[in-house]
Amino acid sequence: MAAIVSTVAYLGLEARAVEVQVQLIPGLPAFNLVGLADKAVGESRERVRGAIAGMGLALPPKRIAVNLSPADLPKEGSHFDLPVALALLAAMGVIDAEMLADYVVVGELGLDARITASPGVLLAALHASQIGKGLICPASQGAEAAWAGSVDVIAAPDLLALINHFKGHGLLRAPEPGTVDAAAPGPDLAQVRGQETAKRALEIAAAGGHNLLLCGPPGSGKSLMAACLPGILPPLDAAEALEVSMVQSVAGTLTGGRLTRTRPFRAPHHSASMAALTGGGVHPALGFALMHCRLQWGSSNCTRAINHSMWES
């Protein structure tokens, strides 16, 4: 019988549900992983093998078949290590598979069985909240996952501590949400001399939430005026900050689970290509201009899961 563990695959700012299915089949010992996995996912076989050996356990002398379902969905990233390891331990009878049925699992494994950080934990937490499940993630990203609201988060430092938690030998404490950083000061529009027409246009765009196009010769102050725009906008509210943090989580730059009230600003070089600005590729990725930036003025449905009382406190 196959052991099944839930995880996610990231497509841009969307988390897609993925099932990790592991079955032990009689035959010559082998460790096969299928399901349209990239190089990082394929290498998880050695990390999982090393992590289980680091706990003093040996893999059974059978064919280990790992399937990432749905098979036609591309799988990228090292966060599949932990779900593969837990599904394998469940198939071996080390841990009860029914206990894992109510959780979405993400995390990278070290050869010493440590669970290390991986990008996109906040998206996985929001996905788990939407489908009514808990989340198992690295201990270093527990504060980030706790911002998803009422989701049950288990943040484990290593694989052994996670197994002991489910066996009741040493319960892991629920993580607290990270801090909210105050808005950082930036260029002040009041210090700009001249450019009255441009300043008036900035004020109208900020008040109405309009797009703005600045044109002019080099050195006329376009970049300076654009850098002043976040300073006349109100601080990010809870939903907006969570949306910005989702982009930072996918980019792997959200450290310590700290959300910020500072509106992001990017200044790409004029020689940046269209692909570098907007992103793209075979598997769509964020571009330079979208990194750390809000993608829209309104709040998306997924941002409603944030615990507003934690934000206000």
C-alpha positions as CSV (number, residue, x, y, z in Angstrom):
1,M,0.0,0.0,0.0
2,A,1.3,3.4,-1.0
3,A,2.0,6.1,1.7
4,I,0.8,9.6,0.6
5,V,1.9,13.0,1.8
6,S,0.6,16.4,0.6
7,T,2.9,19.1,-0.6
8,V,2.8,21.9,-3.2
9,A,4.5,23.0,-6.5
10,Y,5.0,26.7,-7.1
11,L,3.9,28.3,-10.4
12,G,4.7,32.0,-10.1
13,L,2.6,33.2,-7.1
14,E,0.4,30.2,-7.1
15,A,0.8,27.0,-5.1
16,R,-0.5,23.9,-6.7
17,A,-1.4,20.8,-4.7
18,V,0.9,17.8,-5.2
19,E,0.8,14.3,-3.7
20,V,4.0,12.4,-2.9
21,Q,3.2,8.7,-3.2
22,V,5.8,6.2,-2.0
23,Q,5.5,2.4,-2.3
24,L,7.9,-0.4,-1.4
25,I,8.0,-3.0,-4.1
26,P,9.7,-6.4,-3.8
27,G,12.7,-6.7,-6.0
28,L,16.3,-5.5,-6.4
29,P,17.0,-2.5,-4.2
30,A,16.5,0.8,-6.1
31,F,15.3,4.3,-5.4
32,N,13.2,5.7,-8.4
33,L,11.5,9.1,-8.5
34,V,9.1,10.0,-11.2
35,G,6.6,12.8,-11.9
36,L,8.2,15.4,-14.2
37,A,10.8,16.4,-11.6
38,D,13.7,18.8,-12.3
39,K,17.3,18.3,-11.3
40,A,16.9,19.6,-7.8
41,V,14.0,17.3,-7.1
42,G,15.8,14.3,-8.6
43,E,18.8,14.9,-6.3
44,S,16.5,14.6,-3.3
45,R,16.9,10.9,-3.4
46,E,20.5,11.2,-2.1
47,R,19.5,13.9,0.5
48,V,16.7,11.7,1.8
49,R,18.9,8.6,1.8
50,G,21.5,10.5,3.8
51,A,19.1,12.1,6.2
52,I,17.5,8.7,7.1
53,A,20.9,7.2,7.5
54,G,21.9,10.2,9.7
55,M,19.1,9.1,12.1
56,G,20.5,5.6,12.3
57,L,17.9,4.0,10.1
58,A,18.5,1.9,7.0
59,L,16.4,1.8,3.9
60,P,14.6,-1.5,3.3
61,P,16.2,-3.8,0.6
62,K,13.3,-3.2,-1.8
63,R,12.5,-1.1,-4.8
64,I,11.4,2.3,-3.6
65,A,9.0,4.0,-6.0
66,V,8.3,7.7,-5.5
67,N,5.6,9.3,-7.6
68,L,4.9,13.1,-7.6
69,S,1.2,13.4,-8.7
70,P,-0.1,15.0,-10.9
71,A,2.6,13.6,-13.2
72,D,2.2,16.3,-15.9
73,L,2.8,19.3,-13.5
74,P,6.4,20.5,-13.5
75,K,8.1,20.1,-10.1
76,E,11.0,22.4,-9.1
77,G,12.9,23.1,-5.9
78,S,14.4,21.4,-2.9
79,H,11.2,21.7,-0.8
80,F,10.1,18.2,-1.9
81,D,12.9,16.6,0.3
82,L,10.9,16.6,3.5
83,P,7.6,15.2,2.0
84,V,9.5,12.5,0.2
85,A,11.3,11.5,3.4
86,L,8.1,11.5,5.5
87,A,6.2,9.4,2.9
88,L,9.1,6.9,2.8
89,L,9.2,6.7,6.6
90,A,5.4,6.1,6.6
91,A,5.8,3.4,4.1
92,M,8.5,1.8,6.3
93,G,6.2,2.0,9.3
94,V,8.3,4.4,11.3
95,I,5.6,7.0,11.4
96,D,1.8,6.8,11.0
97,A,0.7,7.9,7.6
98,E,-2.8,8.9,8.9
99,M,-1.1,11.6,11.1
100,L,0.4,13.2,8.0
101,A,-2.9,13.3,6.1
102,D,-3.9,16.6,7.7
103,Y,-0.7,18.5,6.8
104,V,1.0,20.1,3.8
105,V,4.7,19.4,4.0
106,V,7.6,21.5,2.6
107,G,11.3,21.7,3.5
108,E,14.8,20.8,2.4
109,L,16.8,18.1,4.1
110,G,20.5,18.1,5.0
111,L,22.5,14.9,5.2
112,D,22.5,15.1,9.0
113,A,18.6,15.1,8.9
114,R,18.4,18.9,9.6
115,I,15.4,20.6,8.0
116,T,16.6,23.7,6.2
117,A,14.8,26.7,4.7
118,S,13.3,26.7,1.2
119,P,11.6,29.4,-0.7
120,G,7.8,29.8,-0.9
121,V,6.8,28.7,2.6
122,L,4.3,31.6,3.0
123,L,2.5,30.5,-0.2
124,A,2.4,26.9,1.1
125,A,0.9,28.1,4.4
126,L,-1.8,30.1,2.6
127,H,-2.6,27.1,0.4
128,A,-2.8,24.9,3.5
129,S,-5.2,27.4,5.1
130,Q,-7.4,27.4,2.1
131,I,-7.8,23.7,2.0
132,G,-8.2,23.3,5.7
133,K,-4.9,21.6,6.5
134,G,-1.9,22.3,8.7
135,L,1.6,22.9,7.6
136,I,4.9,21.2,8.4
137,C,7.9,23.4,7.6
138,P,11.5,24.2,8.7
139,A,11.9,25.8,12.2
140,S,13.6,28.8,10.7
141,Q,10.5,29.6,8.6
142,G,7.9,29.0,11.3
143,A,7.4,32.8,11.9
144,E,6.8,33.3,8.2
145,A,4.2,30.5,8.0
146,A,2.4,31.8,11.1
147,W,1.3,34.9,9.2
148,A,-1.1,32.7,7.2
149,G,-3.7,33.0,10.0
150,S,-5.4,30.1,11.8
151,V,-3.4,27.3,10.1
152,D,-1.8,24.7,12.4
153,V,2.0,25.1,11.8
154,I,4.6,22.6,12.9
155,A,8.1,24.0,12.6
156,A,10.7,21.3,13.1
157,P,14.5,21.8,13.3
158,D,15.2,18.3,12.2
159,L,13.6,15.1,11.1
160,L,14.1,13.3,14.4
161,A,12.3,16.1,16.3
162,L,9.4,15.9,13.9
163,I,9.1,12.1,14.4
164,N,9.2,12.5,18.2
165,H,6.5,15.2,17.9
166,F,4.1,12.8,16.1
167,K,4.9,10.0,18.5
168,G,4.2,12.3,21.5
169,H,7.8,12.1,23.0
170,G,8.6,15.8,22.5
171,L,5.9,18.2,21.3
172,L,7.1,21.1,19.2
173,R,5.9,24.6,20.2
174,A,3.7,26.5,17.8
175,P,5.7,29.3,16.2
176,E,4.8,33.0,16.7
177,P,4.3,35.4,13.7
178,G,7.4,37.4,12.8
179,T,7.7,41.1,13.6
180,V,6.4,43.9,11.5
181,D,9.1,46.3,10.5
182,A,8.3,50.0,10.5
183,A,8.3,51.9,7.2
184,A,11.9,52.8,6.3
185,P,12.5,56.4,5.3
186,G,13.2,57.1,1.6
187,P,13.7,60.1,-0.7
188,D,11.4,63.0,0.4
189,L,9.4,64.7,-2.3
190,A,9.5,67.9,-0.2
191,Q,13.2,68.2,-0.8
192,V,12.9,68.2,-4.6
193,R,13.4,71.7,-6.0
194,G,11.6,72.6,-9.2
195,Q,9.8,69.9,-11.3
196,E,6.4,71.3,-10.2
197,T,4.5,69.6,-13.0
198,A,6.1,66.2,-12.3
199,K,5.4,66.6,-8.6
200,R,1.8,67.4,-9.3
201,A,1.6,64.3,-11.5
202,L,3.0,62.2,-8.7
203,E,0.5,63.5,-6.2
204,I,-2.4,62.7,-8.6
205,A,-1.1,59.2,-9.3
206,A,-0.6,58.5,-5.6
207,A,-4.1,59.8,-4.7
208,G,-6.0,57.9,-7.4
209,G,-3.8,54.8,-7.7
210,H,-3.0,55.5,-11.3
211,N,-0.2,54.3,-13.5
212,L,2.5,56.8,-14.3
213,L,5.0,57.2,-17.2
214,L,7.9,59.6,-16.8
215,C,9.7,60.7,-20.0
216,G,12.6,63.1,-20.4
217,P,16.3,63.4,-21.2
218,P,19.0,61.7,-19.0
219,G,19.7,63.6,-15.8
220,S,16.3,65.4,-15.7
221,G,15.3,63.7,-12.4
222,K,13.0,60.9,-13.6
223,S,14.5,58.2,-11.3
224,L,14.6,60.6,-8.3
225,M,10.9,61.5,-8.8
226,A,10.0,57.9,-9.1
227,A,11.9,57.0,-5.9
228,C,9.9,59.7,-4.1
229,L,6.5,58.1,-5.0
230,P,6.5,55.5,-2.2
231,G,7.1,58.3,0.4
232,I,3.8,60.0,-0.4
233,L,1.8,56.7,-0.4
234,P,0.2,55.4,2.8
235,P,2.0,52.5,4.6
236,L,1.1,49.1,3.5
237,D,-2.0,47.7,5.2
238,A,-2.2,44.1,6.3
239,A,-3.4,42.6,3.0
240,E,-1.0,44.6,0.9
241,A,2.0,43.6,3.1
242,L,1.1,40.0,2.9
243,E,0.9,40.2,-0.9
244,V,4.4,41.8,-1.1
245,S,5.7,39.1,1.3
246,M,4.4,36.4,-1.0
247,V,6.6,37.7,-3.8
248,Q,9.5,38.0,-1.3
249,S,8.8,34.4,-0.1
250,V,9.0,33.0,-3.6
251,A,12.2,35.0,-4.2
252,G,13.7,33.6,-1.0
253,T,14.3,37.1,0.5
254,L,11.8,37.0,3.3
255,T,14.0,36.5,6.3
256,G,12.9,35.8,9.9
257,G,9.2,36.0,8.9
258,R,9.4,39.8,9.1
259,L,6.7,41.7,7.2
260,T,7.3,45.4,6.3
261,R,5.1,48.5,5.9
262,T,7.6,50.0,3.4
263,R,6.3,50.1,-0.1
264,P,8.8,48.4,-2.4
265,F,10.6,50.3,-5.1
266,R,12.9,48.9,-7.9
267,A,15.1,50.8,-10.3
268,P,16.1,48.5,-13.1
269,H,18.9,49.6,-15.4
270,H,17.8,51.0,-18.8
271,S,19.6,48.2,-20.5
272,A,17.5,45.5,-18.9
273,S,15.8,43.2,-21.4
274,M,12.0,42.6,-21.5
275,A,12.5,39.1,-20.1
276,A,14.6,40.5,-17.2
277,L,11.9,43.1,-16.4
278,T,8.7,41.0,-16.7
279,G,10.1,37.4,-16.1
280,G,9.3,34.4,-18.2
281,G,11.0,31.2,-19.4
282,V,9.8,27.7,-19.8
283,H,8.6,27.7,-16.2
284,P,7.5,31.3,-15.6
285,A,9.6,33.2,-13.0
286,L,9.4,36.7,-11.6
287,G,11.4,39.4,-13.4
288,F,13.6,42.2,-12.0
289,A,10.8,44.8,-12.1
290,L,8.3,42.5,-10.4
291,M,10.6,41.3,-7.6
292,H,9.5,42.7,-4.3
293,C,6.8,44.8,-6.0
294,R,3.1,44.8,-5.5
295,L,1.4,43.3,-8.4
296,Q,-1.9,45.1,-8.2
297,W,-3.7,47.8,-6.3
298,G,-6.5,45.7,-5.0
299,S,-6.1,42.8,-2.5
300,S,-6.3,39.3,-3.9
301,N,-8.4,36.6,-2.2
302,C,-5.4,34.8,-0.8
303,T,-4.4,37.8,1.3
304,R,-7.6,37.6,3.3
305,A,-6.2,34.8,5.4
306,I,-3.8,37.1,7.4
307,N,-4.6,37.5,11.0
308,H,-5.3,41.2,11.2
309,S,-5.2,41.3,15.0
310,M,-1.6,40.2,14.9
311,W,-0.8,42.9,12.4
312,E,-2.5,45.6,14.5
313,S,-0.7,44.5,17.6
